């Protein structure tokens, strides 16, 4: 038996695979990003133990029957964190487990040969690359520390700041204020109320992201500046990955993933982003969108590690 894991800051998905690497059980659990849990790695351990035992019980299996685990986990950003997370699996009695950043999973799930670049804009931003000889690099993915631009949290913060500037500072006028108004009971006439609702409501946050892309489409200058920063940073991350010269085959495969790019972004925005990337790379690109959940990338990696 094998277990594939996609661990994130809001939820974690688990697949139990048989010897033919077919899914026989599936479970959705809680967050496993130690950086976003109040009790850190102990919180990760508690979630893994509860959800993995429940997953195994569904198929009448035990920990001793698991031959290998591949876990792509948000927050696994350096060797120390990877070692600590792999140690949790060892302490649980699993014989073999590989932990990597979850940013690598879409490459294994969508790119031919498991080689390419993944640009992920979800809650946060991460660019990951896997080369033709197994080389790996993660670029960004550390929020403000790496000046990530384009994740959902980042967009919501910039949109709120733009509305705040117009309503309170009475400086830059923006169509974002009008577009955001229907999302709130008292806002944006009361930005403090607006912020409180944003901090409590995921639906309000999604609404702000949709308002941003709508304002960008309409040519609003403030939204255009936010979008330009997103594109500029994304281009820089992907270009840095290509500079490693791990992709001699042409075209280079780039997979777009994450809720911002797959669900929120408009076709016009994605076209502009892809065009800027191609101009910066000066080479052919094979664009892909993640068609399946990232956990299937972990499943593919398990087959790569254990298959014939």
N, C-alpha and C positions, 0 to 999 in steps of 0.2 A: 504494500500500500504506500501511497505518496500523498503529501499534503502541499498544496499550493496556497499561498497567502498574499493578499494585497492589503497592507496595513496603512491606514490613513489617519488624519487628524480628527475625522468625524465618525468614521466607520471602518470596519475591517471585513473583508470577504475571504472565505475559506472554501477550498475545494478538496474533497477526498477522492483520490484517483486509484483505480485498480492497477494490476500489473500490465494492462494494455493501455494505460494512461487515459482511461475513460472515467469521466466523473460519475461517482456513485452516490455522493452526498454533497450538499452545499449548505453553507450557513453564513448569515450576515451578523457580525458582532459589533462591539463598541470600538472606540478609538484605541490605537496602539502607537501613537506618536508620543514618546516620552516627554517631548518639549512642550506639549499642550496639555499634559495631565498633571494635576496638582501633586500626585504622589509619584511622578516620574517613572523610572524603570519598574518599580514595584506595581504600579498600576498596569503597566504593559504585561507583567508576569500574570497578574490576576485575570486580565482579560483573555490572554492566550490559554491559560489553564482551563478556564470555564468554557470557552467556545470550542477549543480543540477536543476536549473530552466529550462535549455534547455532539460535535460532528462525528467523532468516532462511534459514539453510542448509537447514532442513527443507523450505522451499518453493522452494528454488533462487533466492532473492532476495538483493539486496545492500542496503547502507545507502543507496546513492544512489537506490534505488527507493522509499524511505519518504518520503511527503509530509508526515506530521504524526504527533506523539506526544502523548498525554496520560498523564501519570504522577502518580498519587496516591501520595505517599510519606510514610511515618511519619518524623517528625523534621523535615519541612518546615514549620516553625512560624513563620517570619518572613521578611520580604522578602530579607534577606541570604542565608539558607539556600536559599530558592527560587532566587535568582539564581545561587548557586554550583552548585546541581544542574542548572539549565538550561544553565549553562556547560559542564558535563560532556557533555551531549548535543550542544552546538554543537561542542565539541572533537572529538567522535566523527564529525563530518561530517554530522549530521542538520540539515536546513534549517529545520525548525520543530518546536518542542516546548514544551509547557506543563506546568509542575510545580505541584502544589498539595498540601496535606495530604491524606492518604488518608481522612480523616474525611468529606470531601465526596462521595466516590464512591457511597456507598449512596443519597444523595439523587438523584443522576443515574440510578441504577439502579432505584429503587423508587417515587419520587414522581412523580405526574403533572406534566408540564411541567418536571421537574427542579427543582422549587421545594419547599422544606420544611426540616425539621430532622432531623438524624441524631444519635442518642445511641448511642455505641459503648462497650461494656464488653468488652474483650478482654484482652490482656496488661495494657494500661493503659486509660485513660478519655479520651474526647474527645467534645465536643458541637460539631457544625458546622451552619451554616445557610446556605442560599442563598435570597435574596429574589426577588420577582417581576421585578425589574429587574436581576438579576445581582449584587446585593450579596452579599458573603460575610463570614462571621466564624467564627473558631474559638475556642471557649471551653474552657479546660482543656487537657489533653493534655500537660502538662509535669510530671507525677508530683507529687512533694512540693512543687515550687515553686508549683503552683496548687492544692495541697491536694486533688488528685483522690482520689475514694473510689469503689471498686466494681470496679476492674480485678482480674484474676486475681492478679497479684503482691501487690496491696494486701490482698486477702482472705486469701491464704496467710500473709502477715506477721501479720495481726491474729489469725488462728486460732492460729498458733504461739505468739504472745504470750499468748493466753488460756490455752492449755495450760501454758505455762511458769509463768504466775502461780499456777496451781493446784498444779503439781507441785513447783516450787522455792520460790516465795514463800509457798505455802500460804495464799493469800488467796481469790480468787473461785472458787467451785466452778462447774463448767460441764459440761454433757453433751457438749461438744466433745471433752473428754479421752477419754471412753469411745468415742465414735464414731471418733476418730482412731487409737486403739490398734491395730486390725487392719491398719493400713496400713504398719506398721513392724516390723522384726524385733526391735529392742531398745527401742522407744519405745511409749508416752511415759514409761516408767520411767526412761529415760535421755534427757532432752531434747537433750543435745548430739549424741547419735547420731541423733535425730529430725531435727535441723537439718541435719546432714551429708547424710542421705538426701534431704531436701527440696531441697537445693542441687544434687543430682546427678540427681534423678529427676522428670521431667515427670509421670509417672503418679502419684507421691506427691502432687504439687502439685494435680493434678486431683482426687485423692481427698479432700484437705482442703477443696477448694471444695464438693464434693458433701456432705461431712460438715457444712459450715457451713449449707447450705440445708436439710439434714435437721434440724439442731438448731433452725434458725429456725422451721421448720414445727411442731416440737414445743413451741415456746414457751420455749425456754431463754433466760434473761435476758441472758446474755452475748452469745449469737448475735443476740438481738433488738436489742441496743445497736449491734452492728456493722451489722446490716441497716438500722437507723434512720439511721445516718450515711450509708450508701450512698444511701438514698432521698432524704434531705434534700439531699445535694449534687447529685444528679441533677435534682431539682426546681428547684434554684437555677440550674443551668446552662441548662435548657430555658426557664425563665421569663425569664432574661436575654436569650436569643435572641429570644423573642417580644416583648420590650419594644422592639426595634428597629422594630416596626411595619412590617415588610417583607411581612407576610402578611395583606393586607386581606380576601382571599377566605376564606370559612369553609366547611368546617372547616380548621384548620391541619393539614398532613400531618407526622406524626412517624414516622420509621422507627427501629426498634430493631435493633441489629446488634452483632456481637461474640460470641465463644464463651460468655461468662458469661451473656448475656441469651438467646441462641438455643439453647444446649444445656444449660447447668448450672442456670439459675434454674428454680424450680418455678412452675407456673401460679399458685399462691396468691401467691407473691412478686410476680410480674409484674402480677397484678391489683391488689395493694396499691400498687405503684409507679405504674401508670397512673392509678389513682383519685386519688392525691395530686397528680399532675401536672395532671389536669383541674380539681381543686379550686383549685389555685394559679393556673391560667390563666383560669379563669372563662369559658371558651369551648369550643366543640365541637372535638374532636380526631378526626382520621382516623388510627388507629394502623395501622402496617404493620410487617411483619417482612421483613428482607432475604431474598428467596427465592433469589437468585442470588449468586454470588461478587462482591465489590466490583469486580473487574476489569471486569465488564460495565458498571458505571457509567462507567468510563473509556472504554469502547467507545461508549456512548451519547453521551458528551461529544464524542468525535471526530466522530460523525455530526452533532451539533449545530453544531460548528465548520466542518464541510466539506460537509455535505449541501446539497441544493437549498433 
